[in-house]
Amino acid sequence: MRSSGKWLWRLVGLISLASFILLASGFVFALDPRQLAAEDTHRPVESKKPSDRAPAEGIQQIVALGDSLTRGVGDTSGLGYIGRVRQALEKKTGHTITLSNLAINGQESPSLVLQVSQEQVKRQLAASDLIFITIGGNDLFKQSGELVDIDVKKLTEAAERLTVNFEEIVKQIRSVNSQAIIIYASLYNPFGDTEAASDTIQPVLDWNSAASTIAARYPNVIVVPTYDLFVKKEQTYLYTDHFHPNTDGYARMAERILQALE
């Protein structure tokens, strides 16, 4: 009986001690709530410092492919968008950039597929840091700016062939160079302010969408939109042939591409 009493008093004592500790802890927490917080919860989260190295700084060699847009036809300065982008990158980086402009006036996508498979072209592509492509305008509009009746069926078939060829072009480039940035300047519609507008607007938009879908399947392939640069501004930014950009039109294209490279 006495033994039971001793255990009872001990139990009461332990309960009293626990109550005192709990009360004291509550008092301390009231004075400074941080005492119960995890040690590192109030340390500032260290954010990763963004890289100071812009992509342009690593560009030493440019290869340009495609058609007359890459050649700069219509630009009275002779620079085209390629020359302007090169100049801007050289100014930004402070070093000379080598340019190999392999574009061919009037070239269509089947011809470009063959060109990028040539050994000498593959060697240049393999050594490049930045690759520009314009292709598709001649595939879709072989009349090169002459306002003729548009054959919608042939236009659709041409777009389908262009889709297959464009992916083959990107695939071949990536097979010899997996790192270089590839810039594809998508199409604008030179006939947006003519009677051919209704037959040409949607095919151009559909092709640009298809090009973006293809580009998304490969690393470092950027489709730069140009459609909005010319729509309802054809008289201002197209050359006298009403097909190629003029000097100001190429300047706008170059500015858009430089934005994409930032």
JOGIVEN-V377362 format. One line per field, one symbol per residue. phi: phi as a letter, one per 30 degrees, with the letter a starting at -180 (. if undefined). psi: psi as a letter, one per 30 degrees, with the letter a starting at -180 (. if undefined). Layout:
phi: ???
psi: ???
This chain:
phi: .ddddddddddddddddddddddddddddddbeddcddecdcddddddddddddeddcdcbcccbkcddddiejcddididddddeeddddddibdcdbcccdbeidcddddedddcdddddddddcdcbbcbbakddddbddhjddbdddddddddddddddddddddddddddcaccedcccdddccdcdcbddedccededdddeddddddeddbdhccccdbeddcdibeddccdddhbddceddddddddddddddd
psi: eeeeeeeeeeeeeeeeeeeeeeeeeeeeeeejfffglkegfgkkkjkkkkkfjkeffgjekkkklbafeffgkfjfffeaeeeeeeeeeeeefglkkkkjjglkkgkleeeeeeeffkeeeeeeefflfkkkkkleefeeiffhfkjlkkjeeeeeeeeeeeeeeeeeeeeeefffjfekkkjjjlkljfgfglfgefffeeeeeeeeeeeeeeeffkkhjkjjkfefffkggefegllffhellaeeeeeeeeeeeeeff.
